[in-house]
Amino acid sequence: MPAKRKPDLAQPPLEGRTFRRLIDGTLTEKQWQQQVERALDLHGWWWMHVPANVIICQRCGQRNYRGIKRGFPDLLAVKPPHIRWIELKRERGRLDPDQIRVHAMLRACGQVVLHARPRDREQLFRAIAHPEEESDGSQ
């Protein structure tokens, strides 16, 4: 009688559609942002979150606008001599035209703009840990 083969317990790395299916609906943009904020804290960055332009009153439903123009990146992170603008999206999230325009303007000013989804976690965390290696803002 042949010996039974033990099942391979190691799972291959998840990529592409499999990863997106696993993450979509599980990790919110807010949770993703909190992970990035913790990484920034861990590596000594000063950062600020730029809130959404509008707050809706829970009691009356009135919209209150803050005066923040559309397209501004989610996070500004500073660790002299480095400045990083970070835009975070869920796996299936897309940049809107205003965000594309603002990112282009920031890059034209020599700024580094990082756009990342959860699947880009390793690259983003590497850029946070080693800002000297990220110089052209091409991410």
Z-matrix of the N, CA and C atoms (Angstrom, degrees):
N
C 1 1.454
C 2 1.528 1 108.24
N 3 1.349 2 117.96 1 125.74
C 4 1.464 3 120.15 2 -178.52
C 5 1.529 4 110.70 3 -68.40
N 6 1.327 5 114.48 4 146.48
C 7 1.469 6 120.31 5 178.89
C 8 1.527 7 109.58 6 -69.89
N 9 1.329 8 114.88 7 139.91
C 10 1.471 9 119.44 8 177.42
C 11 1.525 10 108.78 9 -72.99
N 12 1.283 11 114.56 10 136.80
C 13 1.460 12 120.28 11 177.87
C 14 1.525 13 108.80 12 -84.95
N 15 1.325 14 115.73 13 132.84
C 16 1.468 15 119.84 14 177.60
C 17 1.527 16 109.39 15 -71.02
N 18 1.310 17 116.58 16 141.24
C 19 1.467 18 118.15 17 178.12
C 20 1.520 19 110.34 18 -67.20
N 21 1.320 20 114.65 19 145.83
C 22 1.457 21 120.58 20 177.07
C 23 1.528 22 107.81 21 -75.96
N 24 1.325 23 116.72 22 116.78
C 25 1.459 24 120.79 23 -176.09
C 26 1.524 25 113.11 24 -85.91
N 27 1.325 26 116.27 25 -13.93
C 28 1.464 27 119.33 26 -179.78
C 29 1.525 28 109.23 27 -76.64
N 30 1.316 29 115.54 28 129.49
C 31 1.462 30 120.27 29 178.86
C 32 1.520 31 108.55 30 -92.91
N 33 1.315 32 118.08 31 132.81
C 34 1.465 33 118.96 32 177.04
C 35 1.527 34 109.78 33 -65.75
N 36 1.311 35 116.77 34 155.96
C 37 1.470 36 118.69 35 179.49
C 38 1.525 37 110.96 36 -59.78
N 39 1.316 38 115.38 37 141.97
C 40 1.458 39 120.57 38 179.26
C 41 1.513 40 109.29 39 -84.36
N 42 1.310 41 116.11 40 134.77
C 43 1.453 42 120.47 41 179.74
C 44 1.521 43 109.78 42 -137.42
N 45 1.298 44 115.32 43 163.63
C 46 1.447 45 122.50 44 171.85
C 47 1.513 46 114.66 45 51.52
N 48 1.332 47 115.08 46 -130.70
C 49 1.464 48 121.53 47 -175.14
C 50 1.520 49 112.76 48 -60.51
N 51 1.334 50 117.89 49 -38.59
C 52 1.463 51 120.82 50 -179.37
C 53 1.520 52 109.83 51 -60.76
N 54 1.329 53 117.20 52 -45.39
C 55 1.461 54 121.17 53 179.53
C 56 1.525 55 110.17 54 -63.96
N 57 1.326 56 116.76 55 -46.40
C 58 1.465 57 120.24 56 -178.29
C 59 1.524 58 111.52 57 -61.84
N 60 1.333 59 117.23 58 -40.57
C 61 1.464 60 120.01 59 178.14
C 62 1.522 61 111.34 60 -63.05
N 63 1.326 62 116.63 61 -37.51
C 64 1.457 63 121.08 62 179.87
C 65 1.532 64 110.97 63 -68.65
N 66 1.313 65 117.05 64 -42.37
C 67 1.463 66 122.18 65 -174.73
C 68 1.526 67 112.25 66 -80.92
N 69 1.327 68 118.36 67 -40.90
C 70 1.464 69 121.08 68 -177.87
C 71 1.514 70 110.46 69 -56.64
N 72 1.308 71 115.53 70 131.76
C 73 1.451 72 120.52 71 178.75
C 74 1.518 73 112.77 72 81.62
N 75 1.317 74 117.51 73 -5.50
C 76 1.457 75 121.28 74 -179.08
C 77 1.517 76 110.49 75 -108.03
N 78 1.319 77 116.67 76 -51.58
C 79 1.455 78 122.52 77 -177.45
C 80 1.525 79 109.17 78 -101.47
N 81 1.326 80 116.65 79 114.56
C 82 1.465 81 119.61 80 178.81
C 83 1.520 82 109.38 81 -79.45
N 84 1.323 83 115.81 82 163.50
C 85 1.466 84 119.32 83 177.26
C 86 1.538 85 109.79 84 -62.04
N 87 1.324 86 116.94 85 -35.68
C 88 1.469 87 120.78 86 178.71
C 89 1.529 88 110.67 87 -63.72
N 90 1.336 89 117.62 88 -43.94
C 91 1.468 90 120.36 89 177.91
C 92 1.517 91 110.98 90 -64.78
N 93 1.311 92 117.58 91 -40.90
C 94 1.462 93 123.11 92 177.64
C 95 1.531 94 108.87 93 -61.14
N 96 1.331 95 116.93 94 -44.51
C 97 1.461 96 120.74 95 179.08
C 98 1.525 97 110.63 96 -62.66
N 99 1.326 98 118.20 97 -40.72
C 100 1.468 99 121.09 98 179.23
C 101 1.528 100 111.10 99 -61.96
N 102 1.327 101 117.56 100 -37.59
C 103 1.463 102 120.41 101 176.64
C 104 1.526 103 110.68 102 -62.94
N 105 1.322 104 116.02 103 -42.56
C 106 1.469 105 120.61 104 179.66
C 107 1.529 106 110.16 105 -66.81
N 108 1.323 107 117.34 106 -41.95
C 109 1.464 108 120.95 107 178.53
C 110 1.529 109 110.91 108 -60.36
N 111 1.336 110 117.83 109 -41.13
C 112 1.471 111 121.09 110 177.55
C 113 1.524 112 110.55 111 -63.54
N 114 1.331 113 117.43 112 -39.70
C 115 1.472 114 120.56 113 177.85
C 116 1.529 115 110.60 114 -64.71
N 117 1.338 116 117.23 115 -40.14
C 118 1.461 117 120.68 116 177.35
C 119 1.532 118 110.30 117 -62.13
N 120 1.334 119 116.92 118 -45.00
C 121 1.468 120 121.16 119 177.45
C 122 1.529 121 110.95 120 -59.88
N 123 1.306 122 115.97 121 -46.12
C 124 1.462 123 121.84 122 -177.75
C 125 1.528 124 111.80 123 -58.21
N 126 1.321 125 116.47 124 -35.54
C 127 1.466 126 120.72 125 -176.75
C 128 1.529 127 113.39 126 -99.90
N 129 1.328 128 117.10 127 14.69
C 130 1.463 129 121.10 128 170.97
C 131 1.515 130 116.95 129 77.87
N 132 1.314 131 118.04 130 24.66
C 133 1.459 132 120.98 131 177.48
C 134 1.528 133 109.80 132 -85.80
N 135 1.317 134 117.22 133 145.20
C 136 1.460 135 122.42 134 164.66
C 137 1.521 136 103.72 135 -90.93
N 138 1.321 137 116.21 136 132.61
C 139 1.458 138 118.39 137 -178.27
C 140 1.520 139 110.18 138 -143.27
N 141 1.315 140 113.61 139 161.81
C 142 1.465 141 119.67 140 173.60
C 143 1.520 142 108.75 141 -143.26
N 144 1.308 143 114.20 142 144.73
C 145 1.464 144 121.53 143 175.52
C 146 1.513 145 107.64 144 -93.19
N 147 1.313 146 116.01 145 132.06
C 148 1.449 147 120.92 146 176.47
C 149 1.531 148 106.37 147 -95.37
N 150 1.326 149 117.20 148 110.24
C 151 1.468 150 119.90 149 -174.66
C 152 1.520 151 112.78 150 -69.81
N 153 1.298 152 115.38 151 165.79
C 154 1.463 153 121.07 152 175.85
C 155 1.523 154 109.46 153 -60.21
N 156 1.303 155 115.84 154 155.17
C 157 1.456 156 121.63 155 -175.92
C 158 1.521 157 113.15 156 -67.49
N 159 1.308 158 118.34 157 -27.76
C 160 1.461 159 120.52 158 -172.13
C 161 1.531 160 110.89 159 -121.79
N 162 1.325 161 114.60 160 140.31
C 163 1.465 162 122.10 161 171.78
C 164 1.519 163 105.64 162 -118.39
N 165 1.317 164 116.28 163 132.08
C 166 1.464 165 120.32 164 178.99
C 167 1.520 166 107.94 165 -103.70
N 168 1.318 167 115.58 166 123.31
C 169 1.464 168 121.17 167 179.81
C 170 1.526 169 109.46 168 -62.44
N 171 1.327 170 116.39 169 127.22
C 172 1.461 171 120.47 170 -178.14
C 173 1.529 172 112.27 171 -69.94
N 174 1.328 173 116.58 172 -28.25
C 175 1.465 174 119.65 173 -179.32
C 176 1.518 175 112.66 174 -77.89
N 177 1.345 176 115.57 175 -50.40
C 178 1.465 177 118.32 176 -171.97
C 179 1.528 178 114.32 177 -110.06
N 180 1.332 179 118.03 178 -11.30
C 181 1.462 180 120.79 179 179.64
C 182 1.517 181 114.61 180 80.60
N 183 1.342 182 117.50 181 4.09
C 184 1.463 183 120.77 182 -179.67
C 185 1.526 184 109.92 183 -68.49
N 186 1.329 185 115.65 184 140.52
C 187 1.467 186 121.15 185 177.65
C 188 1.518 187 109.36 186 -90.35
N 189 1.318 188 116.65 187 127.95
C 190 1.458 189 122.20 188 177.37
C 191 1.524 190 108.09 189 -116.08
N 192 1.333 191 116.16 190 118.30
C 193 1.459 192 121.42 191 -176.83
C 194 1.523 193 110.10 192 -93.36
N 195 1.324 194 115.91 193 139.42
C 196 1.465 195 121.92 194 -175.62
C 197 1.522 196 114.46 195 -93.87
N 198 1.298 197 118.86 196 -9.97
C 199 1.455 198 120.18 197 -178.63
C 200 1.517 199 113.37 198 86.38
N 201 1.322 200 117.40 199 15.10
C 202 1.462 201 121.02 200 176.47
C 203 1.526 202 106.62 201 -94.46
N 204 1.328 203 116.31 202 122.92
C 205 1.464 204 119.20 203 -177.61
C 206 1.512 205 111.42 204 -70.89
N 207 1.313 206 114.89 205 151.95
C 208 1.467 207 121.26 206 179.34
C 209 1.535 208 109.92 207 -63.21
N 210 1.335 209 115.55 208 145.58
C 211 1.455 210 120.90 209 175.18
C 212 1.513 211 114.95 210 99.49
N 213 1.331 212 117.26 211 -9.63
C 214 1.463 213 120.28 212 -178.27
C 215 1.531 214 109.46 213 -66.63
N 216 1.340 215 119.58 214 134.10
C 217 1.469 216 121.46 215 -179.40
C 218 1.532 217 112.63 216 -59.81
N 219 1.339 218 115.70 217 157.46
C 220 1.460 219 121.99 218 -177.16
C 221 1.525 220 113.45 219 -64.99
N 222 1.325 221 116.80 220 -41.07
C 223 1.462 222 120.97 221 -174.48
C 224 1.526 223 111.12 222 -131.15
N 225 1.313 224 114.49 223 143.61
C 226 1.460 225 122.34 224 168.50
C 227 1.523 226 104.88 225 -115.23
N 228 1.338 227 116.66 226 125.70
C 229 1.463 228 121.19 227 -178.69
C 230 1.533 229 108.64 228 -125.03
N 231 1.341 230 115.52 229 134.83
C 232 1.464 231 121.09 230 -177.80
C 233 1.522 232 109.23 231 -130.22
N 234 1.324 233 114.68 232 129.59
C 235 1.469 234 122.88 233 173.06
C 236 1.524 235 104.94 234 -147.23
N 237 1.352 236 116.69 235 90.00
C 238 1.461 237 120.09 236 -171.58
C 239 1.526 238 112.60 237 -46.19
N 240 1.319 239 115.72 238 133.63
C 241 1.471 240 129.54 239 7.10
C 242 1.523 241 114.09 240 -93.52
N 243 1.319 242 118.74 241 22.05
C 244 1.456 243 122.24 242 -173.14
C 245 1.531 244 112.11 243 -104.01
N 246 1.333 245 114.73 244 140.02
C 247 1.462 246 122.73 245 172.60
C 248 1.519 247 106.22 246 -127.87
N 249 1.324 248 116.26 247 132.79
C 250 1.463 249 121.44 248 178.60
C 251 1.524 250 109.49 249 -130.62
N 252 1.304 251 115.43 250 133.86
C 253 1.451 252 123.30 251 172.60
C 254 1.519 253 105.17 252 -103.77
N 255 1.320 254 117.75 253 127.26
C 256 1.462 255 120.87 254 -173.52
C 257 1.523 256 109.98 255 -123.92
N 258 1.323 257 115.53 256 125.02
C 259 1.462 258 122.95 257 175.52
C 260 1.521 259 107.46 258 -111.70
N 261 1.318 260 116.72 259 122.65
C 262 1.458 261 121.97 260 -178.53
C 263 1.519 262 110.31 261 -110.22
N 264 1.314 263 115.55 262 139.99
C 265 1.461 264 121.65 263 178.26
C 266 1.519 265 109.07 264 -134.65
N 267 1.318 266 115.56 265 153.72
C 268 1.471 267 120.10 266 169.75
C 269 1.518 268 107.29 267 -67.21
N 270 1.310 269 117.21 268 172.14
C 271 1.466 270 121.03 269 -176.71
C 272 1.518 271 112.95 270 -52.33
N 273 1.316 272 117.44 271 -42.82
C 274 1.465 273 120.06 272 -176.91
C 275 1.529 274 112.85 273 -99.47
N 276 1.327 275 116.97 274 4.67
C 277 1.459 276 120.48 275 -179.64
C 278 1.519 277 111.61 276 -68.95
N 279 1.317 278 115.66 277 149.97
C 280 1.466 279 121.47 278 -179.77
C 281 1.523 280 109.89 279 -128.14
N 282 1.313 281 114.85 280 151.52
C 283 1.460 282 119.64 281 173.63
C 284 1.519 283 108.50 282 -71.19
N 285 1.339 284 115.99 283 138.63
C 286 1.462 285 118.13 284 175.60
C 287 1.530 286 107.86 285 -90.74
N 288 1.330 287 118.31 286 167.66
C 289 1.465 288 121.15 287 -176.66
C 290 1.535 289 113.85 288 -55.98
N 291 1.335 290 117.45 289 -37.28
C 292 1.466 291 119.72 290 178.80
C 293 1.531 292 110.79 291 -64.58
N 294 1.313 293 117.25 292 -40.40
C 295 1.469 294 120.79 293 179.00
C 296 1.527 295 110.59 294 -65.33
N 297 1.308 296 116.93 295 -42.93
C 298 1.475 297 120.55 296 178.43
C 299 1.517 298 110.05 297 -59.62
N 300 1.327 299 116.89 298 -43.65
C 301 1.472 300 121.92 299 -179.15
C 302 1.526 301 111.00 300 -64.18
N 303 1.347 302 117.49 301 -46.58
C 304 1.470 303 120.94 302 -178.86
C 305 1.525 304 110.50 303 -65.83
N 306 1.327 305 117.54 304 -41.83
C 307 1.473 306 120.43 305 178.58
C 308 1.528 307 110.23 306 -60.47
N 309 1.333 308 116.77 307 -41.34
C 310 1.468 309 120.65 308 179.02
C 311 1.540 310 110.66 309 -63.47
N 312 1.329 311 116.32 310 -40.65
C 313 1.471 312 119.02 311 178.81
C 314 1.522 313 110.91 312 -64.54
N 315 1.333 314 117.04 313 -43.15
C 316 1.470 315 120.34 314 179.29
C 317 1.519 316 110.73 315 -62.47
N 318 1.335 317 117.26 316 -43.28
C 319 1.466 318 120.44 317 178.48
C 320 1.526 319 111.30 318 -64.22
N 321 1.336 320 116.90 319 -36.53
C 322 1.463 321 120.88 320 178.23
C 323 1.529 322 111.08 321 -64.59
N 324 1.329 323 116.27 322 -22.49
C 325 1.470 324 121.74 323 176.79
C 326 1.532 325 111.62 324 -91.06
N 327 1.333 326 117.00 325 8.06
C 328 1.454 327 120.90 326 178.41
C 329 1.515 328 114.51 327 84.34
N 330 1.330 329 117.18 328 11.88
C 331 1.461 330 121.20 329 -179.44
C 332 1.529 331 110.60 330 -86.59
N 333 1.324 332 115.74 331 154.03
C 334 1.463 333 121.56 332 176.28
C 335 1.526 334 107.99 333 -97.93
N 336 1.323 335 115.71 334 122.89
C 337 1.461 336 122.08 335 178.61
C 338 1.523 337 107.34 336 -115.67
N 339 1.315 338 115.69 337 123.72
C 340 1.462 339 121.52 338 179.27
C 341 1.519 340 109.12 339 -108.95
N 342 1.306 341 116.39 340 127.43
C 343 1.468 342 122.43 341 177.60
C 344 1.520 343 105.84 342 -116.02
N 345 1.333 344 117.87 343 121.50
C 346 1.460 345 119.07 344 -173.43
C 347 1.524 346 112.50 345 -141.21
N 348 1.316 347 114.12 346 144.50
C 349 1.467 348 123.92 347 171.35
C 350 1.529 349 107.04 348 -111.52
N 351 1.318 350 118.01 349 168.76
C 352 1.466 351 119.07 350 178.98
C 353 1.532 352 113.63 351 -52.94
N 354 1.332 353 117.75 352 -34.03
C 355 1.469 354 119.61 353 179.58
C 356 1.531 355 112.16 354 -66.71
N 357 1.356 356 116.81 355 -16.71
C 358 1.466 357 122.01 356 179.14
C 359 1.523 358 112.05 357 -94.11
N 360 1.327 359 116.56 358 10.88
C 361 1.470 360 123.22 359 -173.86
C 362 1.536 361 112.36 360 -48.90
N 363 1.325 362 117.46 361 -52.25
C 364 1.467 363 119.89 362 -176.51
C 365 1.519 364 111.68 363 -60.33
N 366 1.329 365 117.62 364 -45.15
C 367 1.463 366 121.35 365 179.98
C 368 1.525 367 111.16 366 -63.07
N 369 1.341 368 116.34 367 -44.53
C 370 1.461 369 119.81 368 -178.98
C 371 1.525 370 110.91 369 -64.99
N 372 1.332 371 117.23 370 -46.55
C 373 1.459 372 119.83 371 -179.23
C 374 1.525 373 111.39 372 -64.96
N 375 1.325 374 117.80 373 -32.36
C 376 1.474 375 121.19 374 175.02
C 377 1.537 376 109.59 375 -66.06
N 378 1.331 377 116.81 376 -41.92
C 379 1.473 378 120.81 377 178.93
C 380 1.526 379 110.86 378 -65.10
N 381 1.331 380 117.51 379 -33.28
C 382 1.467 381 121.23 380 177.94
C 383 1.527 382 110.01 381 -72.91
N 384 1.329 383 117.31 382 -41.52
C 385 1.462 384 121.55 383 -178.49
C 386 1.522 385 112.08 384 -73.21
N 387 1.330 386 117.36 385 -31.79
C 388 1.472 387 121.93 386 -176.10
C 389 1.526 388 110.25 387 -131.41
N 390 1.337 389 117.75 388 70.21
C 391 1.467 390 120.02 389 -175.87
C 392 1.523 391 113.12 390 -63.47
N 393 1.319 392 117.46 391 -24.42
C 394 1.464 393 120.02 392 -179.73
C 395 1.528 394 111.97 393 -64.87
N 396 1.335 395 117.85 394 -21.35
C 397 1.454 396 121.44 395 -179.72
C 398 1.523 397 112.26 396 -83.96
N 399 1.312 398 118.19 397 -18.37
C 400 1.457 399 123.57 398 -178.24
C 401 1.513 400 107.83 399 -102.56
N 402 1.339 401 117.07 400 104.96
C 403 1.451 402 117.39 401 -174.32
C 404 1.522 403 114.79 402 -123.85
N 405 1.330 404 118.14 403 -21.10
C 406 1.459 405 118.34 404 -172.44
C 407 1.514 406 114.98 405 -101.00
N 408 1.317 407 118.47 406 -5.92
C 409 1.462 408 120.78 407 177.60
C 410 1.509 409 113.66 408 68.64
N 411 1.314 410 117.84 409 23.20
C 412 1.453 411 120.37 410 -173.76
C 413 1.514 412 114.33 411 -82.18
N 414 1.311 413 119.38 412 -7.04
C 415 1.465 414 120.40 413 -176.56
C 416 1.502 415 111.74 414 -72.01
